[in-house]
């Protein structure tokens, strides 16, 4: 079981305000089990979450709210991104090890 470090969503609110993500293509490196991913989903045009851990990704997919359609999650390592340069407007790397 994971401990949620920001149950009130303060971190997400600050990142959303600072990042101005509205209408942007966002890459979330180290999405883990998705607690931040789902908070960002409503603020972006599209979000791709990646993480090397299949266990965390399964939890993220299981926790995906039904109403969210603009998010995809896949296994990848942030050191060797499997996307062409310029695929995203911005990238997030928050609360990852």
C-alpha positions in Angstrom: 0.0 0.0 0.0 1.3 3.4 -0.9 1.2 6.4 1.4 -0.4 9.4 -0.3 1.9 12.3 0.3 -0.5 15.1 -0.7 -4.0 14.0 0.2 -5.4 17.5 -0.1 -4.0 17.9 -3.6 -1.9 21.0 -2.7 1.1 19.9 -4.8 -1.0 19.3 -7.9 -2.8 22.7 -7.5 0.6 24.5 -7.3 2.0 22.6 -10.3 -1.2 23.3 -12.3 -1.1 27.0 -11.5 2.6 27.3 -12.3 2.6 25.2 -15.4 -0.3 26.7 -17.3 -1.1 23.3 -18.9 -4.5 24.1 -20.5 -4.6 22.8 -24.0 -1.1 21.3 -23.9 0.3 17.9 -24.6 1.9 16.7 -21.4 4.3 13.9 -20.6 4.4 12.7 -17.0 7.6 10.9 -16.3 7.3 8.6 -13.3 3.5 8.6 -13.1 3.6 5.7 -10.6 0.1 4.6 -9.5 -1.5 7.7 -11.0 -2.4 9.9 -8.1 -1.1 13.0 -9.7 -2.0 11.9 -13.2 -5.7 11.9 -12.6 -5.5 15.3 -11.0 -3.8 16.8 -14.1 -6.1 15.0 -16.6 -8.8 17.7 -16.6 -6.2 20.5 -17.1 -4.5 19.3 -20.3 -5.4 18.4 -23.9 -3.7 15.1 -23.6 -1.4 13.4 -21.0 0.9 10.5 -21.4 2.1 8.9 -18.1 5.1 6.6 -18.1 6.7 4.6 -15.4 9.1 1.6 -15.4 7.1 -0.3 -12.8 4.4 -2.6 -14.2 2.9 -3.0 -10.7 2.5 0.8 -10.3 1.0 1.0 -13.8 -1.5 -1.7 -13.1 -2.6 0.3 -10.0 -2.8 3.5 -12.1 -5.0 1.8 -14.7 -7.2 0.3 -12.1 -7.7 3.7 -10.4 -8.4 5.6 -13.7 -11.7 7.5 -13.4 -14.2 6.3 -16.1 -14.8 9.9 -17.3 -11.1 10.5 -18.3 -10.4 9.7 -21.9 -7.4 12.0 -22.7 -4.8 10.0 -20.7 -2.7 7.1 -21.8 -0.3 5.2 -19.5 2.6 2.9 -20.6 5.7 1.3 -19.4 8.8 3.3 -20.2 12.0 4.6 -18.6 12.4 8.4 -18.3 16.1 8.0 -19.1 15.3 6.7 -22.7 12.0 8.2 -23.7 10.3 6.3 -26.5 8.9 9.5 -28.2 10.2 11.6 -31.0 11.6 15.0 -30.0 8.9 17.7 -29.9 6.0 15.2 -29.1 5.0 17.2 -26.0 4.6 20.8 -25.0 5.9 20.1 -21.5 7.0 17.3 -19.2 6.4 16.7 -15.5 8.8 14.9 -13.2 7.3 15.3 -9.8 7.6 13.1 -6.7 9.5 10.5 -8.5 12.6 8.6 -7.4 
